[in-house]
Amino acid sequence: MLVFLLRWLWGWTDFEVHDSYPERFLNMAHKNGLHMWDMQNADGIFSAKAKSSDIKYIRQTAEKSMCDIHILNHHGFLHTFQKYKNRFGLIIGFILWGIAVKYLTGFVWNINITVPPMINEFEIRQELRELGFYEGARLDSFDTDRIKNDIFLKDDRISWITINIVGTEAEVNVSQNSALNLDNKKKIPASNIISAADGTVTRMEIKSGYSTLKVGDGIHKGQLLVSGAKEYTDGSSSLFDSNAYIYAKTFRTVTISIPKNFETLRTQADIITKNDIHIMGIIFPLTLHGNPQGDYIKHTDRYQLDILGHGIPVYILSETWHKYQKQPVHLTDKQAETLLKNKLQLYELFMIYSANKATILNKHLTFSQNNTHYILTAEYAIEEDVAQKNIIQIKDMSNSGT
């Protein structure tokens, strides 16, 4: 793309050299450092392209090598300008277009705001607008440092804000004030630790709470493992938050199946491309044909144009449609076993991620099949943290009768 742009700016010329043996011309051109491309030779006619500024030297080389040279066509900006130099309206329109582009690159056209869950993006956008920072504002009409300082004073929910401007786009990141209303936070409720699964205790890390549990004890789902209640010898009691890691050996069984026969999609050579240009929200089609009918998969790319490093509100939307064909697949036993093991690996990743600090101790695999499916059954023994916090519900007796 860059090479084509440079060639278009400086211009190039198509030419032909008529000679049954153009080797002498080519050797002399190469010796003189003349660059040519798209070279072809057929029936005593050698054709190529070269920079317009080199055509004078190519003519001289052709004369020295006793060849006839014919100029076919000129291309590029300078030739186009010469062609239309008397059409003042077109030249003025081009100049005005350049001025408009330069003017439009002096605005912010897109503001992306990232906020934490407890802060509303619309509220931040409105506060920034009140401070003069909004989509359509001139880049020289605001000071980002002043805006950041003012929004700290305006919104005590914000502890930090960054504003990064690249071209005509702005990225705003907001951090929440974690120290907000610390005095109004509720006290942590009292809680017990109960078991999330059946198993056998392998190790324990009790940070707070009381337990009589020992390594090797069998536990069942919902069993009290660590208590958050303490009774004293004088009859009084206290409640507090329990905190512990209780690791246990647990067992799981998973069954995965895949059909023996199914259909897959295979991409064909037929490709259709559609391009649209978006100018300040208005869509102009660059291709006249509609969406293809039939079995196609669409892939979309979006590019923003920029001038001298400044993004402008002009986007190219390119849609590529790949034709596909449904192809039946009949699995062999070996292929089915490989696919099932791959699916099982994905399940293991999910299981380790979803379980709390889980480790697979061992597993046993069993393959089977019926008339329509291949089946893989996996039996796991894993070690995981089964501690599950359970809030102690305290009944309010203040309004009860005596």
C-alpha beads as a LAMMPS data file, in Angstrom:
LAMMPS data file: protein, C-alpha beads

402 atoms
401 bonds

1 atom types
1 bond types

-500.0 500.0 xlo xhi
-500.0 500.0 ylo yhi
-500.0 500.0 zlo zhi

Masses

1 110.0

Atoms # bond

1 1 1 0.000 0.000 0.000
2 1 1 2.819 2.436 0.853
3 1 1 4.675 1.578 -2.372
4 1 1 1.534 2.230 -4.429
5 1 1 0.967 5.572 -2.654
6 1 1 4.535 6.707 -3.346
7 1 1 4.276 5.662 -6.993
8 1 1 0.981 7.541 -7.318
9 1 1 2.494 10.700 -5.808
10 1 1 5.536 10.711 -8.131
11 1 1 3.766 9.201 -11.163
12 1 1 4.574 6.286 -13.450
13 1 1 4.379 5.525 -17.163
14 1 1 3.409 2.425 -19.158
15 1 1 5.608 1.806 -22.208
16 1 1 6.490 -0.811 -24.823
17 1 1 9.791 -1.616 -26.497
18 1 1 9.538 -3.297 -29.908
19 1 1 12.458 -5.632 -30.564
20 1 1 12.719 -9.359 -31.081
21 1 1 15.658 -9.480 -28.663
22 1 1 15.185 -6.921 -25.864
23 1 1 18.028 -8.379 -23.755
24 1 1 20.437 -5.624 -24.855
25 1 1 17.951 -2.950 -23.774
26 1 1 17.400 -4.668 -20.407
27 1 1 21.142 -5.003 -19.749
28 1 1 21.770 -1.335 -20.511
29 1 1 18.806 -0.239 -18.372
30 1 1 20.026 -2.340 -15.463
31 1 1 23.558 -0.942 -15.866
32 1 1 22.198 2.620 -15.742
33 1 1 20.157 1.875 -12.583
34 1 1 16.747 2.251 -14.197
35 1 1 14.025 0.524 -12.157
36 1 1 11.111 -1.124 -13.983
37 1 1 8.279 -3.398 -12.829
38 1 1 5.428 -5.518 -14.254
39 1 1 7.767 -6.564 -17.087
40 1 1 6.376 -8.840 -19.828
41 1 1 7.768 -10.055 -23.163
42 1 1 5.625 -11.619 -25.888
43 1 1 5.923 -11.732 -29.696
44 1 1 8.821 -9.266 -29.843
45 1 1 7.052 -6.679 -27.661
46 1 1 8.533 -5.918 -24.243
47 1 1 6.188 -3.992 -21.912
48 1 1 6.850 -2.557 -18.453
49 1 1 6.193 0.325 -16.068
50 1 1 8.678 2.900 -14.775
51 1 1 8.779 6.175 -12.877
52 1 1 7.794 9.086 -15.060
53 1 1 11.020 10.851 -14.159
54 1 1 12.998 7.911 -15.649
55 1 1 11.209 7.861 -19.021
56 1 1 13.716 10.312 -20.587
57 1 1 16.580 7.972 -19.715
58 1 1 14.622 4.924 -20.855
59 1 1 14.108 6.610 -24.238
60 1 1 17.856 7.234 -24.515
61 1 1 18.615 3.628 -23.573
62 1 1 16.147 2.345 -26.173
63 1 1 17.752 4.505 -28.885
64 1 1 21.243 3.281 -27.996
65 1 1 20.062 -0.338 -28.120
66 1 1 18.393 0.275 -31.507
67 1 1 14.872 -0.408 -30.197
68 1 1 11.572 1.352 -30.863
69 1 1 9.847 2.677 -27.716
70 1 1 6.148 3.580 -27.465
71 1 1 4.586 5.431 -24.517
72 1 1 1.176 3.970 -23.670
73 1 1 -0.186 5.874 -20.688
74 1 1 0.709 8.111 -17.760
75 1 1 -0.509 7.660 -14.188
76 1 1 -0.225 9.435 -10.846
77 1 1 -1.006 12.678 -9.099
78 1 1 1.047 15.018 -11.285
79 1 1 -0.393 13.615 -14.502
80 1 1 -3.918 13.779 -13.119
81 1 1 -3.307 17.378 -12.039
82 1 1 -2.030 18.290 -15.502
83 1 1 -5.059 16.617 -17.063
84 1 1 -7.557 18.533 -14.957
85 1 1 -5.603 21.770 -14.350
86 1 1 -8.160 23.781 -16.329
87 1 1 -11.072 22.409 -14.302
88 1 1 -10.867 24.950 -11.503
89 1 1 -13.950 23.627 -9.715
90 1 1 -12.372 20.229 -9.194
91 1 1 -9.127 21.750 -7.911
92 1 1 -10.986 24.078 -5.560
93 1 1 -13.089 21.148 -4.312
94 1 1 -9.958 19.124 -3.598
95 1 1 -8.417 22.024 -1.688
96 1 1 -11.614 22.542 0.295
97 1 1 -11.720 18.808 1.070
98 1 1 -8.173 18.971 2.450
99 1 1 -9.074 22.005 4.558
100 1 1 -12.196 20.231 5.877
101 1 1 -10.202 17.129 6.807
102 1 1 -7.597 19.233 8.593
103 1 1 -10.352 21.087 10.427
104 1 1 -12.183 17.907 11.480
105 1 1 -9.023 16.363 12.937
106 1 1 -9.011 19.155 15.518
107 1 1 -12.016 17.677 17.380
108 1 1 -12.653 14.765 19.740
109 1 1 -15.045 12.442 17.918
110 1 1 -15.072 9.370 20.159
111 1 1 -14.773 9.071 23.972
112 1 1 -14.470 5.588 25.515
113 1 1 -15.076 5.555 29.279
114 1 1 -14.168 2.638 31.573
115 1 1 -15.767 2.796 35.035
116 1 1 -15.940 0.395 38.033
117 1 1 -19.253 -1.428 38.688
118 1 1 -20.417 0.995 41.407
119 1 1 -20.177 4.106 39.191
120 1 1 -22.526 4.873 36.290
121 1 1 -20.813 5.678 32.980
122 1 1 -23.582 8.098 31.927
123 1 1 -23.082 10.165 35.091
124 1 1 -19.349 10.460 34.443
125 1 1 -20.013 11.400 30.821
126 1 1 -22.417 14.156 31.957
127 1 1 -19.896 15.494 34.493
128 1 1 -17.195 15.611 31.810
129 1 1 -19.604 17.434 29.474
130 1 1 -20.249 20.088 32.139
131 1 1 -16.470 20.587 32.320
132 1 1 -16.266 21.070 28.545
133 1 1 -15.052 17.578 27.569
134 1 1 -17.491 15.885 25.193
135 1 1 -17.662 14.314 21.737
136 1 1 -17.391 17.162 19.246
137 1 1 -15.294 19.440 21.477
138 1 1 -12.228 21.077 19.949
139 1 1 -8.904 19.673 21.127
140 1 1 -7.654 23.165 22.018
141 1 1 -10.798 24.087 24.001
142 1 1 -10.037 22.106 27.178
143 1 1 -7.195 21.239 29.536
144 1 1 -7.182 17.586 30.641
145 1 1 -5.214 18.333 33.835
146 1 1 -7.774 20.943 34.870
147 1 1 -10.649 18.571 34.072
148 1 1 -9.122 15.818 36.230
149 1 1 -8.642 18.179 39.167
150 1 1 -12.172 19.601 38.850
151 1 1 -13.819 16.166 38.682
152 1 1 -12.005 15.082 41.865
153 1 1 -13.620 18.028 43.660
154 1 1 -16.986 17.487 41.969
155 1 1 -17.387 13.714 42.552
156 1 1 -16.037 12.209 45.799
157 1 1 -16.703 8.694 44.468
158 1 1 -13.631 9.003 42.227
159 1 1 -10.129 8.379 43.557
160 1 1 -8.311 8.570 40.202
161 1 1 -9.076 9.379 36.577
162 1 1 -6.878 9.253 33.480
163 1 1 -7.609 10.933 30.133
164 1 1 -5.526 9.824 27.144
165 1 1 -6.144 11.403 23.733
166 1 1 -4.884 9.719 20.567
167 1 1 -5.850 11.511 17.373
168 1 1 -9.572 12.176 17.580
169 1 1 -10.250 9.434 20.143
170 1 1 -10.075 9.684 23.927
171 1 1 -9.735 6.917 26.533
172 1 1 -11.034 7.716 30.028
173 1 1 -10.385 5.337 32.943
174 1 1 -12.041 5.932 36.317
175 1 1 -11.058 4.344 39.647
176 1 1 -13.453 4.234 42.591
177 1 1 -12.660 5.780 45.964
178 1 1 -12.335 2.649 48.131
179 1 1 -12.066 4.741 51.300
180 1 1 -15.494 6.301 50.772
181 1 1 -17.844 6.091 53.787
182 1 1 -15.595 3.765 55.768
183 1 1 -17.277 4.883 58.987
184 1 1 -20.675 3.859 57.624
185 1 1 -19.681 0.320 56.677
186 1 1 -21.556 -2.437 58.428
187 1 1 -19.712 -4.804 60.671
188 1 1 -18.785 -8.166 59.183
189 1 1 -21.564 -10.620 60.127
190 1 1 -20.872 -13.708 62.196
191 1 1 -20.492 -16.911 60.218
192 1 1 -19.801 -20.640 60.340
193 1 1 -17.829 -22.768 57.910
194 1 1 -19.737 -25.702 56.402
195 1 1 -18.696 -28.353 53.889
196 1 1 -19.475 -27.805 50.204
197 1 1 -19.050 -31.506 49.298
198 1 1 -18.653 -35.051 50.637
199 1 1 -15.101 -36.237 51.209
200 1 1 -12.203 -36.988 53.561
201 1 1 -10.202 -34.204 55.244
202 1 1 -6.568 -34.058 54.056
203 1 1 -5.328 -30.805 55.637
204 1 1 -6.644 -27.702 57.402
205 1 1 -5.759 -24.032 57.842
206 1 1 -8.058 -22.533 60.497
207 1 1 -7.456 -18.796 60.885
208 1 1 -10.443 -17.979 63.086
209 1 1 -13.208 -20.090 64.591
210 1 1 -13.468 -23.301 66.632
211 1 1 -13.370 -26.841 65.277
212 1 1 -12.886 -30.394 66.522
213 1 1 -12.169 -31.643 63.005
214 1 1 -9.073 -33.802 62.393
215 1 1 -7.200 -34.900 59.290
216 1 1 -8.667 -38.160 58.062
217 1 1 -12.224 -37.419 59.235
218 1 1 -15.009 -38.092 56.773
219 1 1 -17.310 -35.175 56.076
220 1 1 -20.566 -34.740 54.179
221 1 1 -22.064 -31.816 52.293
222 1 1 -23.575 -29.215 54.621
223 1 1 -21.713 -30.452 57.733
224 1 1 -20.502 -27.832 60.221
225 1 1 -16.710 -27.703 60.027
226 1 1 -15.754 -24.515 61.887
227 1 1 -18.050 -22.713 64.314
228 1 1 -18.327 -18.964 64.680
229 1 1 -19.970 -19.208 68.116
230 1 1 -18.027 -19.421 71.394
231 1 1 -19.572 -20.257 74.773
232 1 1 -17.719 -19.420 77.981
233 1 1 -17.825 -21.092 81.417
234 1 1 -19.827 -18.209 82.923
235 1 1 -22.671 -18.925 80.459
236 1 1 -21.965 -15.995 78.159
237 1 1 -21.271 -16.393 74.434
238 1 1 -19.893 -14.405 71.502
239 1 1 -20.196 -14.549 67.738
240 1 1 -17.547 -13.755 65.164
241 1 1 -16.598 -14.379 61.558
242 1 1 -14.985 -17.772 60.855
243 1 1 -12.166 -18.034 58.364
244 1 1 -10.557 -21.331 57.340
245 1 1 -9.326 -23.525 54.509
246 1 1 -10.496 -27.128 54.806
247 1 1 -8.989 -29.371 52.142
248 1 1 -10.628 -32.714 51.456
249 1 1 -10.355 -35.572 49.013
250 1 1 -13.557 -35.624 46.980
251 1 1 -14.816 -37.685 44.058
252 1 1 -16.467 -36.655 40.810
253 1 1 -17.759 -38.515 37.773
254 1 1 -18.242 -36.880 34.382
255 1 1 -19.601 -38.358 31.144
256 1 1 -18.838 -36.839 27.719
257 1 1 -20.272 -38.031 24.402
258 1 1 -19.975 -37.157 20.717
259 1 1 -22.100 -38.409 17.786
260 1 1 -20.614 -40.988 15.453
261 1 1 -21.800 -39.081 12.393
262 1 1 -22.129 -35.308 12.053
263 1 1 -21.598 -32.465 9.596
264 1 1 -18.734 -29.987 9.451
265 1 1 -18.289 -26.789 7.462
266 1 1 -15.577 -26.584 4.781
267 1 1 -14.669 -23.232 3.222
268 1 1 -14.855 -23.044 -0.580
269 1 1 -12.863 -20.878 -2.979
270 1 1 -15.815 -18.520 -3.598
271 1 1 -15.205 -15.226 -1.729
272 1 1 -17.320 -12.062 -1.980
273 1 1 -16.157 -8.715 -0.562
274 1 1 -18.337 -5.711 0.309
275 1 1 -17.025 -2.316 1.379
276 1 1 -18.844 0.650 2.901
277 1 1 -17.492 4.017 4.006
278 1 1 -18.861 5.699 7.134
279 1 1 -18.433 9.477 7.145
280 1 1 -19.579 11.135 10.377
281 1 1 -22.270 8.482 10.889
282 1 1 -23.486 8.451 7.269
283 1 1 -22.987 5.195 5.345
284 1 1 -22.005 5.236 1.658
285 1 1 -21.732 1.850 -0.123
286 1 1 -18.552 1.327 -2.141
287 1 1 -19.858 -1.866 -3.736
288 1 1 -23.235 -2.150 -5.444
289 1 1 -24.069 -5.829 -4.948
290 1 1 -26.148 -6.963 -1.961
291 1 1 -25.532 -9.689 0.565
292 1 1 -24.919 -13.073 -1.091
293 1 1 -27.570 -15.741 -0.816
294 1 1 -26.770 -19.262 0.282
295 1 1 -24.278 -20.776 2.707
296 1 1 -21.768 -18.048 3.559
297 1 1 -19.796 -17.063 6.644
298 1 1 -19.264 -13.321 7.114
299 1 1 -16.099 -11.725 8.551
300 1 1 -16.117 -7.976 9.251
301 1 1 -13.177 -5.573 9.629
302 1 1 -13.397 -1.894 10.559
303 1 1 -10.634 0.625 9.860
304 1 1 -10.429 4.279 10.855
305 1 1 -8.648 6.649 8.494
306 1 1 -6.081 9.042 9.883
307 1 1 -4.151 11.970 8.486
308 1 1 -0.727 12.798 9.877
309 1 1 -1.390 10.627 12.910
310 1 1 -4.800 12.177 13.656
311 1 1 -7.878 9.983 13.404
312 1 1 -10.774 11.416 11.430
313 1 1 -14.466 10.394 11.664
314 1 1 -14.192 8.293 8.516
315 1 1 -14.325 4.490 8.732
316 1 1 -14.022 1.752 6.121
317 1 1 -16.224 -1.268 6.871
318 1 1 -15.091 -4.352 4.943
319 1 1 -17.236 -7.495 4.849
320 1 1 -15.729 -10.717 3.498
321 1 1 -18.168 -13.535 2.730
322 1 1 -16.669 -17.037 2.497
323 1 1 -18.802 -19.713 0.885
324 1 1 -18.880 -23.000 2.773
325 1 1 -20.197 -26.455 2.188
326 1 1 -21.544 -28.913 4.720
327 1 1 -19.520 -32.101 4.660
328 1 1 -20.496 -35.294 6.500
329 1 1 -17.950 -36.712 8.940
330 1 1 -17.843 -40.367 10.010
331 1 1 -15.567 -40.919 12.994
332 1 1 -13.402 -43.957 13.549
333 1 1 -12.915 -45.345 17.044
334 1 1 -9.426 -43.833 17.240
335 1 1 -10.594 -40.388 16.086
336 1 1 -13.477 -40.455 18.563
337 1 1 -11.127 -41.332 21.419
338 1 1 -8.843 -38.411 20.557
339 1 1 -11.744 -35.934 20.347
340 1 1 -13.229 -37.131 23.625
341 1 1 -9.888 -36.767 25.412
342 1 1 -9.530 -33.231 24.059
343 1 1 -13.006 -32.330 25.329
344 1 1 -12.153 -33.887 28.679
345 1 1 -9.050 -31.709 28.955
346 1 1 -11.236 -28.634 28.520
347 1 1 -13.534 -29.892 31.250
348 1 1 -10.569 -30.455 33.570
349 1 1 -9.401 -26.886 33.015
350 1 1 -12.890 -25.638 33.839
351 1 1 -13.151 -27.931 36.875
352 1 1 -9.817 -26.769 38.293
353 1 1 -10.795 -23.150 37.661
354 1 1 -14.282 -23.410 39.156
355 1 1 -13.340 -25.555 42.158
356 1 1 -11.571 -23.811 45.018
357 1 1 -7.812 -24.546 44.836
358 1 1 -8.428 -27.998 43.375
359 1 1 -5.797 -30.554 42.397
360 1 1 -6.495 -33.783 40.473
361 1 1 -5.101 -36.710 42.466
362 1 1 -6.013 -39.484 40.016
363 1 1 -8.573 -40.372 37.348
364 1 1 -9.957 -43.489 35.654
365 1 1 -11.263 -43.418 32.051
366 1 1 -13.831 -45.763 30.498
367 1 1 -14.686 -45.736 26.770
368 1 1 -17.963 -47.091 25.419
369 1 1 -20.369 -46.588 22.519
370 1 1 -23.956 -47.166 21.474
371 1 1 -25.694 -47.002 18.109
372 1 1 -25.312 -43.222 17.718
373 1 1 -22.632 -41.939 20.122
374 1 1 -19.143 -42.528 21.469
375 1 1 -19.018 -42.121 25.254
376 1 1 -16.174 -41.348 27.678
377 1 1 -16.709 -41.664 31.437
378 1 1 -14.073 -40.170 33.755
379 1 1 -13.932 -40.821 37.512
380 1 1 -11.856 -38.274 39.422
381 1 1 -10.346 -38.097 42.887
382 1 1 -9.424 -34.471 43.612
383 1 1 -8.258 -32.412 46.561
384 1 1 -10.117 -29.127 46.978
385 1 1 -11.013 -26.544 49.577
386 1 1 -14.547 -27.480 50.681
387 1 1 -14.904 -24.620 53.179
388 1 1 -18.090 -22.679 52.494
389 1 1 -19.023 -19.657 54.589
390 1 1 -22.515 -19.717 56.113
391 1 1 -23.847 -16.545 57.772
392 1 1 -25.278 -17.053 61.247
393 1 1 -28.851 -15.765 61.195
394 1 1 -29.626 -13.883 64.416
395 1 1 -33.298 -13.348 65.163
396 1 1 -34.195 -9.834 66.285
397 1 1 -36.026 -10.209 69.646
398 1 1 -36.327 -6.495 70.350
399 1 1 -40.013 -6.337 69.313
400 1 1 -41.085 -9.736 70.683
401 1 1 -43.455 -9.999 73.626
402 1 1 -42.470 -11.322 77.079

Bonds

1 1 1 2
2 1 2 3
3 1 3 4
4 1 4 5
5 1 5 6
6 1 6 7
7 1 7 8
8 1 8 9
9 1 9 10
10 1 10 11
11 1 11 12
12 1 12 13
13 1 13 14
14 1 14 15
15 1 15 16
16 1 16 17
17 1 17 18
18 1 18 19
19 1 19 20
20 1 20 21
21 1 21 22
22 1 22 23
23 1 23 24
24 1 24 25
25 1 25 26
26 1 26 27
27 1 27 28
28 1 28 29
29 1 29 30
30 1 30 31
31 1 31 32
32 1 32 33
33 1 33 34
34 1 34 35
35 1 35 36
36 1 36 37
37 1 37 38
38 1 38 39
39 1 39 40
40 1 40 41
41 1 41 42
42 1 42 43
43 1 43 44
44 1 44 45
45 1 45 46
46 1 46 47
47 1 47 48
48 1 48 49
49 1 49 50
50 1 50 51
51 1 51 52
52 1 52 53
53 1 53 54
54 1 54 55
55 1 55 56
56 1 56 57
57 1 57 58
58 1 58 59
59 1 59 60
60 1 60 61
61 1 61 62
62 1 62 63
63 1 63 64
64 1 64 65
65 1 65 66
66 1 66 67
67 1 67 68
68 1 68 69
69 1 69 70
70 1 70 71
71 1 71 72
72 1 72 73
73 1 73 74
74 1 74 75
75 1 75 76
76 1 76 77
77 1 77 78
78 1 78 79
79 1 79 80
80 1 80 81
81 1 81 82
82 1 82 83
83 1 83 84
84 1 84 85
85 1 85 86
86 1 86 87
87 1 87 88
88 1 88 89
89 1 89 90
90 1 90 91
91 1 91 92
92 1 92 93
93 1 93 94
94 1 94 95
95 1 95 96
96 1 96 97
97 1 97 98
98 1 98 99
99 1 99 100
100 1 100 101
101 1 101 102
102 1 102 103
103 1 103 104
104 1 104 105
105 1 105 106
106 1 106 107
107 1 107 108
108 1 108 109
109 1 109 110
110 1 110 111
111 1 111 112
112 1 112 113
113 1 113 114
114 1 114 115
115 1 115 116
116 1 116 117
117 1 117 118
118 1 118 119
119 1 119 120
120 1 120 121
121 1 121 122
122 1 122 123
123 1 123 124
124 1 124 125
125 1 125 126
126 1 126 127
127 1 127 128
128 1 128 129
129 1 129 130
130 1 130 131
131 1 131 132
132 1 132 133
133 1 133 134
134 1 134 135
135 1 135 136
136 1 136 137
137 1 137 138
138 1 138 139
139 1 139 140
140 1 140 141
141 1 141 142
142 1 142 143
143 1 143 144
144 1 144 145
145 1 145 146
146 1 146 147
147 1 147 148
148 1 148 149
149 1 149 150
150 1 150 151
151 1 151 152
152 1 152 153
153 1 153 154
154 1 154 155
155 1 155 156
156 1 156 157
157 1 157 158
158 1 158 159
159 1 159 160
160 1 160 161
161 1 161 162
162 1 162 163
163 1 163 164
164 1 164 165
165 1 165 166
166 1 166 167
167 1 167 168
168 1 168 169
169 1 169 170
170 1 170 171
171 1 171 172
172 1 172 173
173 1 173 174
174 1 174 175
175 1 175 176
176 1 176 177
177 1 177 178
178 1 178 179
179 1 179 180
180 1 180 181
181 1 181 182
182 1 182 183
183 1 183 184
184 1 184 185
185 1 185 186
186 1 186 187
187 1 187 188
188 1 188 189
189 1 189 190
190 1 190 191
191 1 191 192
192 1 192 193
193 1 193 194
194 1 194 195
195 1 195 196
196 1 196 197
197 1 197 198
198 1 198 199
199 1 199 200
200 1 200 201
201 1 201 202
202 1 202 203
203 1 203 204
204 1 204 205
205 1 205 206
206 1 206 207
207 1 207 208
208 1 208 209
209 1 209 210
210 1 210 211
211 1 211 212
212 1 212 213
213 1 213 214
214 1 214 215
215 1 215 216
216 1 216 217
217 1 217 218
218 1 218 219
219 1 219 220
220 1 220 221
221 1 221 222
222 1 222 223
223 1 223 224
224 1 224 225
225 1 225 226
226 1 226 227
227 1 227 228
228 1 228 229
229 1 229 230
230 1 230 231
231 1 231 232
232 1 232 233
233 1 233 234
234 1 234 235
235 1 235 236
236 1 236 237
237 1 237 238
238 1 238 239
239 1 239 240
240 1 240 241
241 1 241 242
242 1 242 243
243 1 243 244
244 1 244 245
245 1 245 246
246 1 246 247
247 1 247 248
248 1 248 249
249 1 249 250
250 1 250 251
251 1 251 252
252 1 252 253
253 1 253 254
254 1 254 255
255 1 255 256
256 1 256 257
257 1 257 258
258 1 258 259
259 1 259 260
260 1 260 261
261 1 261 262
262 1 262 263
263 1 263 264
264 1 264 265
265 1 265 266
266 1 266 267
267 1 267 268
268 1 268 269
269 1 269 270
270 1 270 271
271 1 271 272
272 1 272 273
273 1 273 274
274 1 274 275
275 1 275 276
276 1 276 277
277 1 277 278
278 1 278 279
279 1 279 280
280 1 280 281
281 1 281 282
282 1 282 283
283 1 283 284
284 1 284 285
285 1 285 286
286 1 286 287
287 1 287 288
288 1 288 289
289 1 289 290
290 1 290 291
291 1 291 292
292 1 292 293
293 1 293 294
294 1 294 295
295 1 295 296
296 1 296 297
297 1 297 298
298 1 298 299
299 1 299 300
300 1 300 301
301 1 301 302
302 1 302 303
303 1 303 304
304 1 304 305
305 1 305 306
306 1 306 307
307 1 307 308
308 1 308 309
309 1 309 310
310 1 310 311
311 1 311 312
312 1 312 313
313 1 313 314
314 1 314 315
315 1 315 316
316 1 316 317
317 1 317 318
318 1 318 319
319 1 319 320
320 1 320 321
321 1 321 322
322 1 322 323
323 1 323 324
324 1 324 325
325 1 325 326
326 1 326 327
327 1 327 328
328 1 328 329
329 1 329 330
330 1 330 331
331 1 331 332
332 1 332 333
333 1 333 334
334 1 334 335
335 1 335 336
336 1 336 337
337 1 337 338
338 1 338 339
339 1 339 340
340 1 340 341
341 1 341 342
342 1 342 343
343 1 343 344
344 1 344 345
345 1 345 346
346 1 346 347
347 1 347 348
348 1 348 349
349 1 349 350
350 1 350 351
351 1 351 352
352 1 352 353
353 1 353 354
354 1 354 355
355 1 355 356
356 1 356 357
357 1 357 358
358 1 358 359
359 1 359 360
360 1 360 361
361 1 361 362
362 1 362 363
363 1 363 364
364 1 364 365
365 1 365 366
366 1 366 367
367 1 367 368
368 1 368 369
369 1 369 370
370 1 370 371
371 1 371 372
372 1 372 373
373 1 373 374
374 1 374 375
375 1 375 376
376 1 376 377
377 1 377 378
378 1 378 379
379 1 379 380
380 1 380 381
381 1 381 382
382 1 382 383
383 1 383 384
384 1 384 385
385 1 385 386
386 1 386 387
387 1 387 388
388 1 388 389
389 1 389 390
390 1 390 391
391 1 391 392
392 1 392 393
393 1 393 394
394 1 394 395
395 1 395 396
396 1 396 397
397 1 397 398
398 1 398 399
399 1 399 400
400 1 400 401
401 1 401 402
